[in-house]
């Protein structure tokens, strides 16, 4: 078909009362596209434009857009890890971990059910920050919750000082040196409890195991943080949400250092690893920030709000979008 090109700065159609008919067709009939192309998608009855790399829907003013077709998505939502305590303290607890991918979720629970979502609706994503370590005698701050749609994971509990019990969180913070019987409590189906003190602070809980009590690995040494949980939602196995260790923890001959918890069985690493939800090491370690990962059919396109930092890859018939910072909404089409 011939192309008619009009060269002008203004096209005035104000004297007409009819409508302008755009090119139209189904999603499957989309052309390769040139930046600025506009068409009516007859699959969903919505206008869309080509931005130079992808087809995007035009914004609608309606407060509640009409739900589109349903689809199933898997998720991993890890909250920020807790900060370590100060003054003969415990380590910071790992951020709570919830996932539908694989067989196991945080705290020893079975993996959750996949989410049923709808195209065109907005879903909130928040990536929780890690909690700050205490800088004077006291407990570290809890990590910040992470959220995707209806799924919220709880921030890790801060590690406590000498005389206090570790804080409650997604995984519990480690207790101070003189708390001989208990650590901070974890949240059911998200993470484990922190360890007790005994001649050193307790190790914090992780998504995969309780924090170790002081003196368990070596006499009069602080406890090692609890193990994290390996999840393969991105296509590769990655360990998330390991508990922070107490400052005086020494490596055990039988327990491997945690890859993500601050300290990890020794004193060389202070902070929880960014986007792992790892807890901070006692005496100076901040918790690691959380992460949100969504796995969905590769026939869909995700629109991400400007307040989020994200990247998208493909694994087989699925796309995987990873959110590493911020809070905003996303939608799928």
C-alpha atoms as a printed R data frame, in Angstrom:
    type eleno elety resid chain resno       x       y      z
1   ATOM     1    CA   UNK     A     1   0.000   0.000  0.000
2   ATOM     2    CA   UNK     A     2   1.297   3.445 -0.876
3   ATOM     3    CA   UNK     A     3   2.352   5.821  1.902
4   ATOM     4    CA   UNK     A     4   1.063   9.377  1.777
5   ATOM     5    CA   UNK     A     5   3.332  11.775  3.679
6   ATOM     6    CA   UNK     A     6   2.055  15.154  4.832
7   ATOM     7    CA   UNK     A     7   4.706  17.731  5.724
8   ATOM     8    CA   UNK     A     8   3.267  20.413  7.993
9   ATOM     9    CA   UNK     A     9   3.613  21.705 11.539
10  ATOM    10    CA   UNK     A    10  -0.142  21.837 12.229
11  ATOM    11    CA   UNK     A    11  -3.094  19.659 11.263
12  ATOM    12    CA   UNK     A    12  -6.278  21.421 12.362
13  ATOM    13    CA   UNK     A    13  -9.282  19.087 12.559
14  ATOM    14    CA   UNK     A    14 -11.254  21.188 15.065
15  ATOM    15    CA   UNK     A    15 -14.105  21.713 12.607
16  ATOM    16    CA   UNK     A    16 -14.850  17.981 12.459
17  ATOM    17    CA   UNK     A    17 -17.131  16.150 14.892
18  ATOM    18    CA   UNK     A    18 -16.147  12.617 13.934
19  ATOM    19    CA   UNK     A    19 -13.228  10.493 15.109
20  ATOM    20    CA   UNK     A    20  -9.810   9.676 13.771
21  ATOM    21    CA   UNK     A    21  -9.469   6.023 12.750
22  ATOM    22    CA   UNK     A    22  -6.087   4.523 13.612
23  ATOM    23    CA   UNK     A    23  -4.409   1.483 12.122
24  ATOM    24    CA   UNK     A    24  -5.626  -1.573 14.012
25  ATOM    25    CA   UNK     A    25  -4.942  -5.259 14.510
26  ATOM    26    CA   UNK     A    26  -4.305  -7.948 17.115
27  ATOM    27    CA   UNK     A    27  -1.244  -8.293 19.310
28  ATOM    28    CA   UNK     A    28   0.036 -11.009 16.993
29  ATOM    29    CA   UNK     A    29  -0.319  -8.627 14.035
30  ATOM    30    CA   UNK     A    30   1.872  -5.883 15.466
31  ATOM    31    CA   UNK     A    31   4.314  -4.555 12.850
32  ATOM    32    CA   UNK     A    32   8.035  -4.280 13.523
33  ATOM    33    CA   UNK     A    33   7.335  -0.650 14.367
34  ATOM    34    CA   UNK     A    34   9.049   2.699 14.015
35  ATOM    35    CA   UNK     A    35   9.331   5.029 17.024
36  ATOM    36    CA   UNK     A    36   6.118   7.060 17.189
37  ATOM    37    CA   UNK     A    37   3.835   4.517 15.474
38  ATOM    38    CA   UNK     A    38   0.322   4.466 16.952
39  ATOM    39    CA   UNK     A    39  -2.311   1.742 16.532
40  ATOM    40    CA   UNK     A    40  -5.423   0.212 18.110
41  ATOM    41    CA   UNK     A    41  -4.754  -3.235 19.564
42  ATOM    42    CA   UNK     A    42  -7.944  -5.187 18.891
43  ATOM    43    CA   UNK     A    43  -6.876  -7.953 21.301
44  ATOM    44    CA   UNK     A    44  -7.437  -5.675 24.302
45  ATOM    45    CA   UNK     A    45  -9.231  -2.708 22.626
46  ATOM    46    CA   UNK     A    46  -6.567  -0.219 23.703
47  ATOM    47    CA   UNK     A    47  -4.384   2.309 21.891
48  ATOM    48    CA   UNK     A    48  -0.669   1.581 21.934
49  ATOM    49    CA   UNK     A    49   2.465   3.241 20.597
50  ATOM    50    CA   UNK     A    50   5.950   2.070 19.652
51  ATOM    51    CA   UNK     A    51   8.701   3.738 21.716
52  ATOM    52    CA   UNK     A    52  11.588   2.560 19.549
53  ATOM    53    CA   UNK     A    53  12.080  -0.783 21.288
54  ATOM    54    CA   UNK     A    54   8.674  -2.010 22.482
55  ATOM    55    CA   UNK     A    55   4.915  -1.455 22.163
56  ATOM    56    CA   UNK     A    56   3.454   0.452 25.136
57  ATOM    57    CA   UNK     A    57  -0.139   1.194 26.102
58  ATOM    58    CA   UNK     A    58  -1.241   4.805 26.296
59  ATOM    59    CA   UNK     A    59  -2.017   5.974 29.827
60  ATOM    60    CA   UNK     A    60  -5.628   5.968 30.965
61  ATOM    61    CA   UNK     A    61  -7.114   8.388 33.469
62  ATOM    62    CA   UNK     A    62  -9.397   5.816 35.080
63  ATOM    63    CA   UNK     A    63  -8.493   5.210 38.738
64  ATOM    64    CA   UNK     A    64  -9.180   1.489 38.366
65  ATOM    65    CA   UNK     A    65  -8.238   0.073 34.944
66  ATOM    66    CA   UNK     A    66 -10.280  -2.828 33.607
67  ATOM    67    CA   UNK     A    67  -8.607  -6.171 34.399
68  ATOM    68    CA   UNK     A    68  -7.275  -8.013 31.401
69  ATOM    69    CA   UNK     A    69  -6.566 -11.711 30.884
70  ATOM    70    CA   UNK     A    70  -5.255 -13.642 33.894
71  ATOM    71    CA   UNK     A    71  -1.815 -15.236 34.008
72  ATOM    72    CA   UNK     A    72   0.377 -17.011 36.563
73  ATOM    73    CA   UNK     A    73   3.613 -15.600 37.983
74  ATOM    74    CA   UNK     A    74   6.217 -16.922 40.432
75  ATOM    75    CA   UNK     A    75   7.902 -14.654 42.942
76  ATOM    76    CA   UNK     A    76  10.797 -14.245 45.349
77  ATOM    77    CA   UNK     A    77  10.365 -11.465 47.912
78  ATOM    78    CA   UNK     A    78  13.244 -10.877 50.358
79  ATOM    79    CA   UNK     A    79  13.147  -8.066 52.921
80  ATOM    80    CA   UNK     A    80  16.094  -6.021 54.126
81  ATOM    81    CA   UNK     A    81  18.358  -7.605 56.751
82  ATOM    82    CA   UNK     A    82  18.664  -6.291 60.302
83  ATOM    83    CA   UNK     A    83  21.654  -4.315 61.550
84  ATOM    84    CA   UNK     A    84  24.076  -5.688 64.123
85  ATOM    85    CA   UNK     A    85  24.025  -4.620 67.773
86  ATOM    86    CA   UNK     A    86  26.784  -2.814 69.672
87  ATOM    87    CA   UNK     A    87  28.560  -3.727 72.940
88  ATOM    88    CA   UNK     A    88  29.005  -7.510 73.314
89  ATOM    89    CA   UNK     A    89  26.096  -7.893 70.857
90  ATOM    90    CA   UNK     A    90  24.348 -10.316 68.537
91  ATOM    91    CA   UNK     A    91  24.246 -10.288 64.744
92  ATOM    92    CA   UNK     A    92  21.416  -8.859 62.648
93  ATOM    93    CA   UNK     A    93  18.660 -11.192 61.466
94  ATOM    94    CA   UNK     A    94  18.146 -11.942 57.785
95  ATOM    95    CA   UNK     A    95  15.216 -10.386 55.979
96  ATOM    96    CA   UNK     A    96  12.129 -12.550 55.682
97  ATOM    97    CA   UNK     A    97  12.048 -14.705 52.545
98  ATOM    98    CA   UNK     A    98   8.894 -15.802 50.717
99  ATOM    99    CA   UNK     A    99   8.927 -17.611 47.392
100 ATOM   100    CA   UNK     A   100   6.717 -19.741 45.175
101 ATOM   101    CA   UNK     A   101   9.618 -21.095 43.126
102 ATOM   102    CA   UNK     A   102  11.122 -24.486 43.899
103 ATOM   103    CA   UNK     A   103  10.067 -26.658 46.827
104 ATOM   104    CA   UNK     A   104  11.080 -24.647 49.914
105 ATOM   105    CA   UNK     A   105  10.427 -21.157 51.242
106 ATOM   106    CA   UNK     A   106  11.830 -19.320 54.261
107 ATOM   107    CA   UNK     A   107  11.667 -20.735 57.774
108 ATOM   108    CA   UNK     A   108  11.498 -24.323 56.541
109 ATOM   109    CA   UNK     A   109   8.039 -23.958 55.002
110 ATOM   110    CA   UNK     A   110   6.936 -25.405 51.691
111 ATOM   111    CA   UNK     A   111   7.059 -23.078 48.684
112 ATOM   112    CA   UNK     A   112   3.962 -20.920 48.382
113 ATOM   113    CA   UNK     A   113   1.450 -21.042 45.529
114 ATOM   114    CA   UNK     A   114   2.143 -19.026 42.398
115 ATOM   115    CA   UNK     A   115   0.212 -15.762 42.077
116 ATOM   116    CA   UNK     A   116  -2.661 -15.305 39.644
117 ATOM   117    CA   UNK     A   117  -2.402 -11.775 38.233
118 ATOM   118    CA   UNK     A   118  -4.262  -9.830 35.554
119 ATOM   119    CA   UNK     A   119  -2.934  -7.838 32.657
120 ATOM   120    CA   UNK     A   120  -3.352  -4.017 32.799
121 ATOM   121    CA   UNK     A   121  -3.739  -3.858 36.585
122 ATOM   122    CA   UNK     A   122  -1.133  -2.082 38.728
123 ATOM   123    CA   UNK     A   123   0.804  -4.050 41.346
124 ATOM   124    CA   UNK     A   124   2.988  -2.485 44.029
125 ATOM   125    CA   UNK     A   125   6.663  -3.411 44.313
126 ATOM   126    CA   UNK     A   126   8.830  -2.254 47.232
127 ATOM   127    CA   UNK     A   127  12.431  -3.292 47.830
128 ATOM   128    CA   UNK     A   128  13.249  -2.978 51.536
129 ATOM   129    CA   UNK     A   129  16.449  -1.326 52.715
130 ATOM   130    CA   UNK     A   130  18.782  -2.960 55.208
131 ATOM   131    CA   UNK     A   131  18.687  -1.914 58.855
132 ATOM   132    CA   UNK     A   132  21.452   0.278 60.258
133 ATOM   133    CA   UNK     A   133  23.927  -1.101 62.772
134 ATOM   134    CA   UNK     A   134  23.928   0.358 66.280
135 ATOM   135    CA   UNK     A   135  26.770   2.848 66.770
136 ATOM   136    CA   UNK     A   136  26.433   3.161 70.557
137 ATOM   137    CA   UNK     A   137  25.457   0.524 73.110
138 ATOM   138    CA   UNK     A   138  22.111  -0.764 71.862
139 ATOM   139    CA   UNK     A   139  20.323  -2.897 69.289
140 ATOM   140    CA   UNK     A   140  20.636  -2.577 65.534
141 ATOM   141    CA   UNK     A   141  17.649  -1.413 63.490
142 ATOM   142    CA   UNK     A   142  15.269  -3.853 61.845
143 ATOM   143    CA   UNK     A   143  15.373  -4.135 58.068
144 ATOM   144    CA   UNK     A   144  12.539  -2.729 55.933
145 ATOM   145    CA   UNK     A   145   9.738  -4.921 54.525
146 ATOM   146    CA   UNK     A   146   9.699  -5.860 50.826
147 ATOM   147    CA   UNK     A   147   6.451  -6.276 48.863
148 ATOM   148    CA   UNK     A   148   5.126  -7.595 45.566
149 ATOM   149    CA   UNK     A   149   1.350  -7.476 45.011
150 ATOM   150    CA   UNK     A   150  -0.203  -9.349 47.974
151 ATOM   151    CA   UNK     A   151   3.126 -10.766 49.214
152 ATOM   152    CA   UNK     A   152   5.010  -8.970 52.001
153 ATOM   153    CA   UNK     A   153   8.214 -10.195 53.630
154 ATOM   154    CA   UNK     A   154   9.184  -8.807 57.035
155 ATOM   155    CA   UNK     A   155  12.457  -6.966 57.680
156 ATOM   156    CA   UNK     A   156  15.113  -8.844 59.632
157 ATOM   157    CA   UNK     A   157  15.381  -8.287 63.388
158 ATOM   158    CA   UNK     A   158  18.220  -6.153 64.711
159 ATOM   159    CA   UNK     A   159  20.953  -7.730 66.804
160 ATOM   160    CA   UNK     A   160  20.923  -6.758 70.476
161 ATOM   161    CA   UNK     A   161  23.488  -5.400 72.934
162 ATOM   162    CA   UNK     A   162  25.043  -7.140 75.956
163 ATOM   163    CA   UNK     A   163  21.962  -7.573 78.168
164 ATOM   164    CA   UNK     A   164  19.118  -7.697 75.631
165 ATOM   165    CA   UNK     A   165  17.310 -10.293 73.539
166 ATOM   166    CA   UNK     A   166  17.619  -9.974 69.754
167 ATOM   167    CA   UNK     A   167  14.775  -8.196 68.002
168 ATOM   168    CA   UNK     A   168  11.885 -10.006 66.323
169 ATOM   169    CA   UNK     A   169  11.833  -9.880 62.511
170 ATOM   170    CA   UNK     A   170  11.668 -11.929 59.330
171 ATOM   171    CA   UNK     A   171  14.531 -13.834 60.925
172 ATOM   172    CA   UNK     A   172  15.368 -13.061 64.559
173 ATOM   173    CA   UNK     A   173  18.347 -11.006 65.661
174 ATOM   174    CA   UNK     A   174  21.067 -12.563 67.804
175 ATOM   175    CA   UNK     A   175  20.974 -11.877 71.544
176 ATOM   176    CA   UNK     A   176  23.611 -10.136 73.649
177 ATOM   177    CA   UNK     A   177  26.345 -11.854 75.599
178 ATOM   178    CA   UNK     A   178  24.408 -12.348 78.844
179 ATOM   179    CA   UNK     A   179  21.159 -13.677 77.308
180 ATOM   180    CA   UNK     A   180  21.831 -17.363 77.809
181 ATOM   181    CA   UNK     A   181  18.543 -18.947 76.797
182 ATOM   182    CA   UNK     A   182  16.994 -17.301 73.758
183 ATOM   183    CA   UNK     A   183  17.440 -15.184 70.650
184 ATOM   184    CA   UNK     A   184  15.081 -12.947 68.721
185 ATOM   185    CA   UNK     A   185  12.069 -14.659 67.142
186 ATOM   186    CA   UNK     A   186  11.727 -15.134 63.398
187 ATOM   187    CA   UNK     A   187   8.441 -14.884 61.477
188 ATOM   188    CA   UNK     A   188   6.632 -18.118 60.592
189 ATOM   189    CA   UNK     A   189   7.182 -19.206 56.978
190 ATOM   190    CA   UNK     A   190   9.837 -16.511 56.451
191 ATOM   191    CA   UNK     A   191  12.863 -17.144 58.667
192 ATOM   192    CA   UNK     A   192  14.343 -18.696 61.803
193 ATOM   193    CA   UNK     A   193  15.110 -17.499 65.330
194 ATOM   194    CA   UNK     A   194  18.347 -15.864 66.396
195 ATOM   195    CA   UNK     A   195  20.876 -17.524 68.699
196 ATOM   196    CA   UNK     A   196  21.558 -16.914 72.400
197 ATOM   197    CA   UNK     A   197  24.585 -15.290 74.016
198 ATOM   198    CA   UNK     A   198  27.155 -17.014 76.188
199 ATOM   199    CA   UNK     A   199  30.582 -15.413 76.508
200 ATOM   200    CA   UNK     A   200  29.849 -13.680 73.199
201 ATOM   201    CA   UNK     A   201  26.799 -12.528 71.258
202 ATOM   202    CA   UNK     A   202  24.441 -14.880 69.444
203 ATOM   203    CA   UNK     A   203  24.374 -15.439 65.711
204 ATOM   204    CA   UNK     A   204  21.216 -14.231 63.945
205 ATOM   205    CA   UNK     A   205  18.623 -16.365 62.248
206 ATOM   206    CA   UNK     A   206  18.597 -16.944 58.497
207 ATOM   207    CA   UNK     A   207  15.967 -18.089 56.018
208 ATOM   208    CA   UNK     A   208  17.386 -21.606 56.083
209 ATOM   209    CA   UNK     A   209  18.396 -22.222 59.711
210 ATOM   210    CA   UNK     A   210  18.452 -20.855 63.259
211 ATOM   211    CA   UNK     A   211  21.261 -18.587 64.363
212 ATOM   212    CA   UNK     A   212  23.869 -20.469 66.394
213 ATOM   213    CA   UNK     A   213  24.241 -19.734 70.076
214 ATOM   214    CA   UNK     A   214  27.506 -18.322 71.363
215 ATOM   215    CA   UNK     A   215  30.000 -20.998 72.334
216 ATOM   216    CA   UNK     A   216  28.383 -23.634 70.080
217 ATOM   217    CA   UNK     A   217  31.251 -23.592 67.599
218 ATOM   218    CA   UNK     A   218  34.108 -22.526 69.843
219 ATOM   219    CA   UNK     A   219  33.993 -21.885 73.599
220 ATOM   220    CA   UNK     A   220  33.511 -18.245 74.577
221 ATOM   221    CA   UNK     A   221  33.065 -17.163 70.980
222 ATOM   222    CA   UNK     A   222  30.034 -15.490 69.464
223 ATOM   223    CA   UNK     A   223  27.594 -17.469 67.375
224 ATOM   224    CA   UNK     A   224  27.608 -17.878 63.591
225 ATOM   225    CA   UNK     A   225  24.591 -16.608 61.680
226 ATOM   226    CA   UNK     A   226  22.025 -19.094 60.404
227 ATOM   227    CA   UNK     A   227  22.203 -20.371 56.841
228 ATOM   228    CA   UNK     A   228  20.383 -18.638 54.014
229 ATOM   229    CA   UNK     A   229  18.238 -20.326 51.382
230 ATOM   230    CA   UNK     A   230  19.262 -21.107 47.789
231 ATOM   231    CA   UNK     A   231  16.581 -20.223 45.199
232 ATOM   232    CA   UNK     A   232  16.883 -20.711 41.420
233 ATOM   233    CA   UNK     A   233  14.118 -18.381 40.209
234 ATOM   234    CA   UNK     A   234  16.565 -16.520 37.931
235 ATOM   235    CA   UNK     A   235  17.709 -19.768 36.298
236 ATOM   236    CA   UNK     A   236  20.780 -20.004 38.551
237 ATOM   237    CA   UNK     A   237  21.004 -20.995 42.207
238 ATOM   238    CA   UNK     A   238  21.607 -17.965 44.446
239 ATOM   239    CA   UNK     A   239  21.646 -17.915 48.253
240 ATOM   240    CA   UNK     A   240  19.574 -15.224 49.960
241 ATOM   241    CA   UNK     A   241  18.820 -14.153 53.546
242 ATOM   242    CA   UNK     A   242  21.723 -15.455 55.621
243 ATOM   243    CA   UNK     A   243  21.958 -14.387 59.273
244 ATOM   244    CA   UNK     A   244  24.656 -12.049 60.576
245 ATOM   245    CA   UNK     A   245  27.295 -13.426 62.906
246 ATOM   246    CA   UNK     A   246  28.467 -12.090 66.247
247 ATOM   247    CA   UNK     A   247  31.713 -10.117 66.138
248 ATOM   248    CA   UNK     A   248  33.633 -12.629 68.189
249 ATOM   249    CA   UNK     A   249  32.599 -15.554 66.013
250 ATOM   250    CA   UNK     A   250  35.406 -17.762 64.801
251 ATOM   251    CA   UNK     A   251  35.101 -20.059 61.773
252 ATOM   252    CA   UNK     A   252  34.010 -23.564 62.646
253 ATOM   253    CA   UNK     A   253  35.823 -26.624 61.303
254 ATOM   254    CA   UNK     A   254  32.455 -28.190 60.488
255 ATOM   255    CA   UNK     A   255  30.291 -25.239 59.380
256 ATOM   256    CA   UNK     A   256  30.965 -23.278 56.204
257 ATOM   257    CA   UNK     A   257  30.786 -19.475 56.477
258 ATOM   258    CA   UNK     A   258  27.529 -18.037 55.196
259 ATOM   259    CA   UNK     A   259  27.920 -16.409 51.766
260 ATOM   260    CA   UNK     A   260  25.520 -13.529 52.437
261 ATOM   261    CA   UNK     A   261  25.226 -12.885 56.170
262 ATOM   262    CA   UNK     A   262  27.510 -10.139 57.479
263 ATOM   263    CA   UNK     A   263  30.477 -11.778 59.217
264 ATOM   264    CA   UNK     A   264  29.618 -15.177 57.783
265 ATOM   265    CA   UNK     A   265  31.452 -17.048 60.546
266 ATOM   266    CA   UNK     A   266  34.377 -14.622 60.831
267 ATOM   267    CA   UNK     A   267  35.015 -10.958 61.502
268 ATOM   268    CA   UNK     A   268  36.238  -9.837 58.079
269 ATOM   269    CA   UNK     A   269  32.902  -8.895 56.490
270 ATOM   270    CA   UNK     A   270  30.720  -6.415 58.337
271 ATOM   271    CA   UNK     A   271  27.713  -5.619 56.158
272 ATOM   272    CA   UNK     A   272  25.070  -7.907 54.744
273 ATOM   273    CA   UNK     A   273  25.446  -8.177 50.953
274 ATOM   274    CA   UNK     A   274  23.289  -5.756 48.949
275 ATOM   275    CA   UNK     A   275  20.130  -7.340 47.481
276 ATOM   276    CA   UNK     A   276  20.602 -10.505 49.518
277 ATOM   277    CA   UNK     A   277  18.632  -9.588 52.644
278 ATOM   278    CA   UNK     A   278  21.650 -10.740 54.682
279 ATOM   279    CA   UNK     A   279  21.950  -9.635 58.304
280 ATOM   280    CA   UNK     A   280  24.728  -7.331 59.487
281 ATOM   281    CA   UNK     A   281  27.591  -8.554 61.628
282 ATOM   282    CA   UNK     A   282  27.533  -7.503 65.264
283 ATOM   283    CA   UNK     A   283  29.530  -4.382 66.247
284 ATOM   284    CA   UNK     A   284  29.241  -2.359 63.061
285 ATOM   285    CA   UNK     A   285  27.472  -4.285 60.300
286 ATOM   286    CA   UNK     A   286  24.482  -2.872 58.421
287 ATOM   287    CA   UNK     A   287  21.887  -5.228 57.018
288 ATOM   288    CA   UNK     A   288  21.860  -5.938 53.289
289 ATOM   289    CA   UNK     A   289  19.024  -4.563 51.170
290 ATOM   290    CA   UNK     A   290  16.305  -6.921 49.985
291 ATOM   291    CA   UNK     A   291  15.244  -7.973 46.496
292 ATOM   292    CA   UNK     A   292  12.054  -8.758 44.570
293 ATOM   293    CA   UNK     A   293  12.080 -11.131 41.582
294 ATOM   294    CA   UNK     A   294   9.063 -11.985 39.401
295 ATOM   295    CA   UNK     A   295   8.991 -14.794 36.812
296 ATOM   296    CA   UNK     A   296   6.183 -14.693 34.208
297 ATOM   297    CA   UNK     A   297   5.386 -15.824 30.619
298 ATOM   298    CA   UNK     A   298   7.641 -14.298 27.970
299 ATOM   299    CA   UNK     A   299   4.602 -13.411 25.853
300 ATOM   300    CA   UNK     A   300   3.943 -10.531 28.260
301 ATOM   301    CA   UNK     A   301   5.549  -7.097 28.508
302 ATOM   302    CA   UNK     A   302   6.113  -5.435 31.885
303 ATOM   303    CA   UNK     A   303   5.784  -1.683 32.444
304 ATOM   304    CA   UNK     A   304   7.841  -0.489 35.418
305 ATOM   305    CA   UNK     A   305   7.254   2.733 37.355
306 ATOM   306    CA   UNK     A   306  10.038   5.325 37.434
307 ATOM   307    CA   UNK     A   307  10.570   4.825 41.168
308 ATOM   308    CA   UNK     A   308  11.960   1.309 40.715
309 ATOM   309    CA   UNK     A   309  15.363   0.034 39.590
310 ATOM   310    CA   UNK     A   310  14.970  -3.183 37.596
311 ATOM   311    CA   UNK     A   311  16.320  -5.433 34.874
312 ATOM   312    CA   UNK     A   312  14.664  -8.151 32.784
313 ATOM   313    CA   UNK     A   313  16.133 -11.357 31.358
314 ATOM   314    CA   UNK     A   314  14.698 -14.424 29.640
315 ATOM   315    CA   UNK     A   315  14.967 -18.059 30.719
316 ATOM   316    CA   UNK     A   316  13.276 -20.535 28.388
317 ATOM   317    CA   UNK     A   317   9.604 -19.593 27.997
318 ATOM   318    CA   UNK     A   318   9.698 -17.109 30.896
319 ATOM   319    CA   UNK     A   319  10.845 -13.570 31.549
320 ATOM   320    CA   UNK     A   320  12.436 -12.717 34.895
321 ATOM   321    CA   UNK     A   321  12.305  -9.150 36.179
322 ATOM   322    CA   UNK     A   322  14.558  -8.339 39.129
323 ATOM   323    CA   UNK     A   323  13.918  -5.253 41.275
324 ATOM   324    CA   UNK     A   324  16.899  -4.030 43.281
325 ATOM   325    CA   UNK     A   325  15.754  -0.674 44.720
326 ATOM   326    CA   UNK     A   326  12.800   1.667 45.127
327 ATOM   327    CA   UNK     A   327   9.021   1.540 45.378
328 ATOM   328    CA   UNK     A   328   6.413   2.028 42.643
329 ATOM   329    CA   UNK     A   329   3.877   0.066 40.622
330 ATOM   330    CA   UNK     A   330   4.212  -2.322 37.686
331 ATOM   331    CA   UNK     A   331   1.735  -3.679 35.147
332 ATOM   332    CA   UNK     A   332   1.774  -6.372 32.489
333 ATOM   333    CA   UNK     A   333   0.379  -6.446 28.945
